[in-house]
Amino acid sequence: MINADRLWDRLGQVGKIGAQEAGGVTRLSFTPEERAAKDIVAGFMKEAGLAVREDAVGNLIGRKEGKNPAAPVVLVGSHIDSVPNGGDFDGPLGVLAGVEILQTMQEQGIETEHPIEVIAFTDEEGTRFGYGMIGSRGIAGLIKRSELEQADKDGITIAEAMRQVGLDPDQTGQAARTPGSVKAYVELHIEQGKVLESRDLSVGIVTGVAGPLWMKFVLEGEAGHAGATPMNLRRDPLAAAALVMLAIEEEAARTGTSVGTVGQVQAFPGGVNVIPGRVEFSLDLRDVDEAVRDQVEQRIIERAKTICAERNVTLKVELLQRIAPAVCSESIQQAAAEACAQEGLEVFRLPSGAGHDCMQLVDLCPVGMIFIRSKDGISHNPAEYSTIEDCADGANVLYRTVLALAKQI
């Protein structure tokens, strides 16, 4: 149905932009690498016969008109920014598959009642500024001007970076879609896990996306000489932090659905022969059930308080972000299930542990996702890989799903 070789070739072309000598790609938001990727994708959109534009937050949009231009639009897409040394499939697959299905419709002379737009969202990953999903937040009207003052490691704020590429941070509200203007949003993405591979399935239908809760723990004790301070007289915040991290692992594991990750740890002053005086570490806590996630959060905090009190260490917990889980639309799931059946694929449903742009759009329109198999479950890594056959299966399911939502004439 879709042209698998063309989709595969385009994935390879985008994968060359920001390619690193050590392997993988690095395309951070508002950088020359992201601009180059946008330019090549815009070229693909034009080849597909789409009307191409960029909105006030830098989202790249290609539109195929419907029989009724005033009808709510069906959105399909993903992102083309990456994490440092990321892979070729996380993000670009969804954008390029969106272009491919619309080019296939154009070539086959297929019309739909509703317009269809493919979007390459700005800065889904959040790597550069620690914010993320700027494009989808913009579409949903969720960007606060004050949030654009967050800075990267070089002290450049989001607002400054936007100005550098010709965007006006004071006009981000112009990207927002009005209520009722969007019928649905559907995204094709690699699973980034091992569930589909373990079941020998190429495609899965996503039931919901786990909501990330990010926190920073700051533990303060008393710095001291590593040789001159007896063990029973120490107020070591790193030892306390180690116990808190074990508590995080235990509490997350208790539910069977939650995941808790400590990804950043810093000890100060950081001398090999100095007992730390202060320790900071991050927590990424997720679950598809918000109530379950929040209960795990409270149990972790209570145990951390107890551990720190017992060790005469002070504790401060700072909330960095709290995003509600996103439930995928039953109607979109059903359309995808019918598409799988039409393609001769088993209908299999699974949740997403990773965050995606659809989380920002749940109050704007029904959302849905289609996953394809990830080799060894690897993602955010140069070894990230999905086969051309799995990419084609996913794109064909996306094609049929979008046709059903946009009402093929």
Summary of the structure (lengths in Angstrom):
residues: 409
radius of gyration: 22.9
end to end distance: 17.6
largest distance: 81.3
contacts: 1472
relative contact order: 0.18
helix: 38%
strand: 24%
